[in-house]
Each structure stands twice: as structure tokens, then as C-alpha cells.
């Protein structure tokens, strides 16, 4: 299942919107983040899965692909944790995808 979440980023003095697409599919258990993420964004996959589990939800077992668009702009920092987590929960039916369409989500997650 595919979920889309709206987010945003700042590069220098320019702010721009970022669309986060999360797909939960079959395959080897892995989470892959694509779309020019920096190291902090790549590390978010571990923070997000742990935060989901510690919040009482079950993370997806299988391949999860996270796409940060537009692909030509670098994404930096942990501010994509929250939208990635909400996207993951939406792919599993824990969050209604229609309810998140009107929001722009930005935020870092703790492990608890």
C-alpha cells in the first residue's frame, strides 16, 4: 500500500514543500529511503521503526520504501521523522490516509 504525506524543508533561506511517499510491500525486511537524503535522514529509519514499536504499534514486516520528492533537492536533518512515521502507519491502516492529506507534518521523534 502507498501513503503520501506532505512535509517541508529549508535550504539556506529557501523553503520548499516535500512530498513523502511510503510504500509497504512484500520482500525482505528492509527500509530504504531515497530522494537525496543526508545521513541524519537515512538514520531516521531506525528511529522511526523504534518509535513506532515503543508507541504500541507493530512496524511493517517486509520491504518499506520511502521516497522524498522532489528528488533534485537535498533533504537534511531529522525533521522528516514524523511524516515518515505517519506514512508508515498509514500504509498499515493505523492512520487514515484521508485524514493526513490536509496537513504538513514536520518533526523529530524520540525513541519512546
C-alpha positions in Angstrom: 0.0 0.0 0.0 1.1 3.5 -0.8 0.7 6.6 1.5 1.5 10.2 0.8 2.4 12.8 3.4 3.1 16.5 2.9 6.1 18.0 4.6 8.6 20.8 4.1 12.2 21.7 4.3 14.5 24.8 4.3 17.6 25.0 2.2 19.5 28.2 3.0 16.8 30.9 3.1 14.5 29.0 0.7 11.6 26.9 2.0 10.0 24.3 -0.2 7.5 21.5 0.1 8.5 17.9 0.2 6.1 15.0 -0.6 6.9 11.8 1.3 5.7 8.6 -0.3 5.8 5.5 1.8 5.2 2.1 0.2 4.9 -1.1 2.3 5.4 -4.2 0.2 6.4 -7.8 0.3 10.0 -8.8 0.3 13.0 -8.9 2.7 12.5 -6.8 5.8 14.3 -3.6 5.0 13.6 0.1 5.0 15.1 2.2 2.1 15.0 6.0 1.9 15.5 7.6 -1.5 15.4 11.2 -2.8 18.8 12.8 -1.8 18.6 12.2 1.9 21.6 13.2 4.1 23.0 10.9 6.8 20.5 12.2 9.5 17.5 11.4 7.2 18.9 7.9 6.4 19.3 7.3 10.2 15.7 8.2 10.7 14.6 4.7 9.5 15.9 3.2 12.7 14.5 6.0 15.0 11.1 5.8 13.3 10.7 2.0 13.5 11.8 2.0 17.1 9.4 4.9 18.0 6.5 3.1 16.2 7.2 -0.1 18.2 7.6 1.7 21.5 4.3 3.5 20.9 2.5 0.2 20.9 2.2 -0.3 17.1 3.7 -3.1 15.1 6.1 -1.9 12.3 5.6 -3.4 8.9 7.4 -6.7 8.3 8.6 -6.6 4.7 10.2 -4.0 2.4 9.4 -0.4 3.1 10.4 2.2 0.5 10.3 5.9 1.4 10.6 8.5 -1.4 11.4 12.1 -0.6 10.3 14.3 -3.5 11.5 16.4 -5.3 14.5 14.2 -5.8 16.7 17.0 -7.0 16.8 18.9 -3.7 18.9 17.7 -0.7 16.9 16.8 2.4 18.7 17.4 5.7 18.1 16.8 9.4 15.7 14.7 11.5 12.6 16.8 10.7 11.3 14.1 8.4 10.9 11.5 11.3 7.3 12.4 12.0 6.0 12.4 8.4 7.8 9.1 7.6 6.3 7.5 10.8 2.8 8.7 9.9 3.3 7.4 6.4 4.4 4.1 7.7 1.4 3.9 10.0 -1.0 4.9 7.1 0.3 2.1 4.9 -0.7 -0.4 7.6 -4.2 1.2 8.2 -3.2 2.5 11.7 -3.8 6.1 10.4 -6.4 7.0 7.9 -4.6 8.3 4.8 -7.5 10.7 4.0 -7.1 12.4 7.4 -3.5 13.4 6.8 -4.0 14.9 3.3 -4.7 18.4 4.6 -1.7 18.6 6.9 2.0 19.5 6.5 3.9 17.4 9.0 7.4 18.2 10.3 9.1 16.9 13.4 11.7 14.7 15.0 10.8 11.6 17.1 12.3 10.3 20.3 12.6 6.5 20.7 9.8 6.4 23.3 
